[in-house]
Amino acid sequence: MINRVFRIFLGVCVVNTLSLVFFAQSSALGTAPVADASEPAIELPTFTVQDSPILPEPEAWRYARIEGFEVLSNSSNRTTQRLVEDFQRFHQALVLAWPAADIPSAVPTSLILVGRGNKFDPFVPRIDVGPEVGSISLNLRDGELSAIVIDLETTTLNLVTPEGIEAFAAQSAATSDPAAEDAGATLFSGIPNFVVDHYRQLYREYIRFILTQSQPRLPAWMEEGLAQIFMRMEFSPTRIVIGKVEDPNEVSIDGSIEDRDFNHALHRRALMPLQEMFSVTRDSATARNPLGNRWAKQSYAFVHLCLYGNQGKYQKGLLMFLSRLAGQPPSEELFKECFGMTYKQMLLQIRSYVDFTAYKAVVFQAKKGTKFEAPPKPVFRDATDAEVGRIKGEALRMAGNKAAAKMALIAPYIRGSRDPQLLASLGMYEYAEGETARARKFLEAAAKEKVNRPRAYLQLAQLRFDEAMKKPLGARQLLSAVQVGEILEPLFVARGQTPALPEVYEMIATVWAKSETLPTAGNLAVIDEGVQHFIRRSGLIYQAALLKQQCGFLEDAAVLAEIGLRVTSNAAERERFLTLKASLPPVQLPASAKSP
């Protein structure tokens, strides 16, 4: 078995840092245990609606499935169809130009297009409310779900941005209006409208969605720079252009403010110190609201300079800098080691690049006489009550609007829907609220209907495990074979569904570690499979190593301990692996083995 485990380590692809270290995750092999068809019917919970005695009326939305997304829209059919078709073409062009973007999402994902009825506001997290915030697009995510929400109803914003304030000041000086001199008193009435490009905002949120799946995550400034570059990608049936920058001399004829490229947005504006730019975190208000944002445009300028400017002079430095940042915070000393210049010197380079942008865009051209294959057109239909409640409810929960989320989820259930996906969502919601008994009933019912949602099965297995551990029926206070089988059943179902989840393999290892009967070498092949899929998941590697040690496969455990040391830079985790390694026989890895 030692050779097989070591081949897992050697078989890991070393992906260029610029490709964001994405690993394609194949679906798991094998079959799940077959459930007993004679099981009694599951008694589902009942709801008593106390806060609102009258249920809201069912809402009219349209629904479609496209690659990677469930789409829910209450905008007009024409607007919805055009936007989604364009988004599919954007995705196709993105994958052709950047193959690393073509990976399955690790979480169920929805695209919600809000076009009427002021339905967007409930999705906006409270922390994103304010006059300086431009929330017309959202990227909501937790450990279990994700959603992109676009406000198609809003076409212009009166943002209190630096651009708006500067435009207001210029207007005030031109009119010499004393009443307008106090910008704080007339902040909203005097600032020109900020024009919203819904297509580009959807592109940007999609790029952000892709980047959230890279592990370890890229710094906020790098994610923003890439998002700004790719959201401006030009694409047609025969040609894709990435990195092109607009003519800074173009102006808006109606006086409105647009989300311009960095060479226009930063023209004659002071740049922020690089240490300040590098210190912005992705959960800060600055990073979450990039419209009219100096940090966003300067990140765009810096990343564009490194990738496309000065004949690629700074590409190597950028790759080295990103690689080093995975294990240490940004500093000027580190920056000098990677780029050979100080922060101040690079800031001068960015200033020069903004004023005189010399670059080379990347062009992908279809073969003469051919076109890129067109993606299939989305087919929309009326959304069911369960689909509306589930998709909206989960997005509202991620936004922190718990009251609205609960009502959205339970309303179709009270009206009689027993859709398996809705039952799974209700089960996950109840578990998050600490209602484990109700959660299990919903999840058992969803599993019985063979719902396609790996995390629902994972959560069900956790509930079964928690209950079994209260009364273990095996020797030495361990789980009996029957208890182990009941817990592993939903885990093996999840293992056979996509996307593959590392927590499934971690849970399998946990269950076997608590079993009165140790797993065989054949059983442990499943754990090897998990390590192969998630080679950078140090927690899984550690669990696998402990289990191998417990089962007597000491050489395998030693190899896994060595792999763990090579894939993690966390001090506490390294100490765990070193302690484990010291308790195992030494293993000699070939010199050709490189850290993944």
VODO-83548 format. One record per residue (C-alpha): residue in one letter; z, y, x. Coordinates in steps of 0.1 Angstrom, whole numbers, plus 5000, padded with zeros to 4 digits. Each point is the difference from the previous one (the first is absolute). Layout:
AZYX;...
***
This chain:
M500050005000;I500550235030;N496350035006;R499350094963;V502650285000;F498850135033;R496450014988;I501250224971;F501250245027;L496849995020;G497850024969;V501250354990;C497350265001;V500750305022;V498750294978;N499250345014;T502750254991;L497550234984;S499249714976;L503650034989;V501049655010;F499049864966;F500249624997;A497949824973;Q502349774981;S498449684987;S501349834969;A502449715007;L499049645000;G501449724979;T501149964964;A503150084981;P502249754982;V498949944964;A502350134974;D501349764973;A498050064968;S502949884979;E502250295010;P501750174969;A498750344988;I501650305017;E502050234978;L499050355009;P502450304999;T500050264972;F500050375003;T502050254980;V498550355004;Q502950244999;D498650315017;S497050034978;P500249844966;I496250054995;L497749835024;P497150215013;E496649934986;P497749785021;E497950215023;A496249985003;W498949935036;R497149825016;Y500349715024;A497949845027;R500549785031;I498350095032;E500449855035;G503750045009;F501050214969;E500850004964;V498650334985;L501650184971;S498550324987;N500450234970;S497350245012;S496550004984;N497949705005;R497350205019;T502550165024;T501849675006;Q496849805006;R498650255024;L503350035020;V500649635003;E496449925009;D500150275027;F503449865012;Q498449655003;R497250145021;F502550185022;H501949685005;Q496849815009;A499050275025;L503550005014;V500049635006;L496650015016;A501150275024;W503649885005;P500349624994;A503850015005;A500250174966;D498849694982;I503349814996;P501749884968;S502950214989;A503449855005;V501250144967;P498450024965;T498250334998;S498950234971;L497850314997;I501150234972;L497650284990;V501750264978;G497550224982;R501650134969;G503350044981;N502150135030;K500849645009;F500150075038;D503350195002;P502349704993;F498649825031;V500950295023;P503249935019;R502650274995;I500050085038;D496350104997;V500550274974;G499850375012;P497650295003;E498949895035;V499249654989;G496549894991;S500649674982;I496749914985;S499949665017;L502849755007;N500549695021;L502949824986;R501449695017;D503049785004;G500549655015;E498549834970;L497250234985;S497850295007;A498050254979;I497650295006;V500250264972;I497350284997;D500450304977;L496450064988;E501250264974;T500950265027;T497050175016;T501750295018;L503550065014;N501950335006;L501649875031;V502550205021;T498349905032;P499550205032;E496350044990;G501050134966;I502650245014;E497550135026;A497450054973;F502550174979;A501050245028;A496450085007;Q499450074963;S503150224998;A499050205031;A496550064986;T501250124966;S503050205014;D501949904969;P503750085005;A501049744974;A498249735020;E501750075032;D503049794991;A498449665004;G503149824989;A500050184966;T496349934993;L499549685018;F498349804973;S497850274984;G498450135032;I499149675018;P496449884995;N499449664985;F500049705023;V497049794990;V500749634996;D497549745011;H501149684981;Y497549785019;R501450105034;Q503649974988;L499349654989;Y498449925033;R503050145018;E502649814980;Y498049685006;I500050065037;R503750054999;F500449694979;I498149805027;L502150155028;T503349914984;Q499049635005;S499950035038;Q503149885018;P501450175019;R499150314981;L498150275018;P501750345004;A499650244970;W497750245020;M497649715009;E499949874964;E499350354987;G497350075027;L498249674991;A500350074963;Q498550355004;I497149865021;F499249714977;M500350194967;R497250225013;M497849705009;E496450054988;F498349704985;S496849904982;P498149684994;T498450025035;R502450215021;I503750045009;V501350295021;I503650025012;G501550295018;K497650284989;V501650344998;E498850284976;D498550335009;P502950245003;N497950294988;E499549864965;V502050204974;S500949954964;I498050244978;D502750024973;G502950085023;S501849674994;I501749815028;E498749665009;D501549725021;R497950085031;D499449825033;F502450085029;N497550245017;H500150234970;A503649954988;L501550075034;H497650285010;R502150305013;R503249834990;A502849925024;L500549635008;M503349834997;P501649865032;L499049635006;Q503649895001;E500450144965;M496749834989;F501149675014;S503450024984;V498850024963;T500949684982;R497849844974;D502750034973;S500550385006;A498750264975;T497550125027;A498449665003;R500049924963;N498250324990;P497150065024;L498050254978;G499950335019;N502349865026;R499850125036;W501649685013;A497449784982;K497150215014;Q501450015035;S500649625000;Y496449974988;A498850225029;F502049815026;V498949654989;H496350124996;L500150155035;C501349685015;L497549774981;Y496850214999;G500450305023;N499450075037;Q497849695003;G503049764993;K502150145029;Y503349964981;Q499449664982;K501749805027;G503050245000;L500349984962;L500049625001;M502649995027;F502250264982;L499949814967;S500849675018;R503050165018;L501350174968;A500549654984;G503049965022;Q501350365007;P500150354985;P497450265009;S500850225030;E498250245023;E500649775029;L498449714982;F497150224989;K499450105036;E499949645011;C497449924974;F497850315000;G500750155034;M500950344986;T502950184984;Y500450094963;K499050365007;Q496949895018;M498949784972;L500750274974;L497650225019;Q497449724998;I500649974963;R499650384996;S496749995019;Y498849714979;V500850184968;D498050305011;F497249825017;T499749654986;A497949795023;Y500049644988;K497849694993;A500349844965;V499549634995;V497049904979;F499249664984;Q496449974989;A498649724979;K497049815014;K496750174993;G498849924965;T503449864989;K503150134982;F503749915001;E500749754973;A501350194969;P503449894987;P500249864965;K500650254973;P503450004984;V500249874964;F502550194979;R501549904967;D502950114979;A503349935017;T502549774982;D503450134991;A501549775026;E497750135028;V500850364992;G503749944999;R500149795031;I497950225023;K501550324988;G503549875000;E499949875035;A498550325013;L502650214982;R502749795015;M498750055035;A499950384993;G503749984991;N499550074963;K502149714988;A500450104964;A496350034995;A499449685020;K502349804978;M498550134968;A496449935012;L500949645009;I502149904970;A497850174973;P497249745000;Y502549725003;I501950124969;R496750044982;G499449625007;S498149975032;R500849705021;D497450055027;P501149815032;Q499450305023;L502250224977;L502749735000;A499949995038;S500350385002;L502950004976;G501749735021;M499650205032;Y501350324982;E503049824986;Y500849855034;A499950355016;E502450124973;G502449725008;E499449814968;T499449665017;A500549784970;R497350194980;A497850025031;R500049635004;K499049944964;F497050235003;L499049855034;E500449644988;A497850084970;A497450175022;A499949715024;K499649754972;E496950194990;K498749985036;V500150375006;N498050115031;R502650215018;P501549855032;R503050235000;A501049894965;Y500349645013;L501850125031;Q502650184979;L500449704977;A500649785030;Q502750255012;L501749994967;R500049624999;F501349995036;D502850244992;E501149794971;A499849675020;M502050145028;K502950074976;K500249624993;P498249815027;L499749634991;G499349865034;A502349875027;R502050255022;Q499550284974;L496249995005;L497249994975;S499049674986;A496449875000;V499650094963;Q501350355005;V497750055030;G497049884980;E500750244971;I500250295024;L496949915021;E497949954969;P499350374993;L499850075037;F497249755004;V498250164971;A500350345016;R498849855033;G496849894983;Q499350354985;T498750315017;P501050225017;A502149795023;L503650135003;P502249965031;E503149994978;V498849674984;Y500149825034;E503350165008;M501449884968;I498749655006;A501750005034;T503350124984;V499949724973;W499449735026;A502750135022;K502549954971;S498749664990;E502049685005;T496849835011;L498350165030;P496250064996;T497649775018;A497550115026;G497450004973;N502150234979;L500550245029;A496250045002;V500450244971;I502350225022;D497449985028;E497450124975;G502250304991;V500550095037;Q496249995005;H499450234971;F502850255009;I500249975038;R501650355002;R502749924974;S502949965024;G502549914972;L497849714990;I499549895036;Y503850005005;Q500649804968;A497449755010;A501549965035;L503549944985;L498649744976;K498149825028;Q503250005021;Q502049864970;C497449724995;G500049915037;F496650145010;L501550195029;E496850075020;D498450154969;A503050214994;A499950125037;V496350104996;L500850194968;A502850185017;E497650115028;I497550114974;G502750214983;L500850175032;R496450095005;V499350154966;T503250214995;S501250305018;N503250044979;A503149975022;A502149824974;E497249754992;R499349945037;E503749925006;R499949744972;F496949835015;L501550015035;T503249844988;L498049734982;K497849955030;A503149955022;S501149714978;L496749825003;P498349815028;P497750225021;V496350004992;Q497250115023;L497350204983;P496650025017;A499250325019;S497050054977;A502350064970;K500050374990;S502250184976;P498250044966;
***
